[in-house]
Amino acid sequence: MRPRRGRGKKSRKRPVAWGRWTLYSLGRVLQVTGLLITLVAATAFFGTSSTTAMLRMMLVGVLFFVPGWLLARRDPGA
């Protein structure tokens, strides 16, 4: 027979770090947003003569992506 639950050694669960998960999720959202902006810039200005507008829009995508990457570097569950 197996012992009943609740008897024996009790395993301690680590408390959930909501602040870390929130920052991690915010970082992932910023990363995806930056990638989508860059993708739209690459496809919207493909074959046009407005290179400056494409580069500006891609810069905006990078400015979203980099802070997201910095926030989401570490997995909060590890």
C-alpha positions, 0 to 999 in steps of 0.5 A: 500500500502507498502511504496516504497523502499528507503524511511523511515529508512535506515538500515546500513549494517555492513562492511564485515570483509575480514581479519576475513573471510580469517583467518576463512577460512584458519583455516577451510582448515587447520582443514580439511587438518589435519583430512585428514592426520590423516585419511590417517595415520590411514588407511595406517598403519593399521595392519602394524608393523611400529607404529612409522611412523604412529604416526609421520604422525598422529603428522603431522595431529595434527600439521595442525589441532590445528592451524586451530582450533585456527584460526576458533574458532569464527565465523566472521559473529557473 
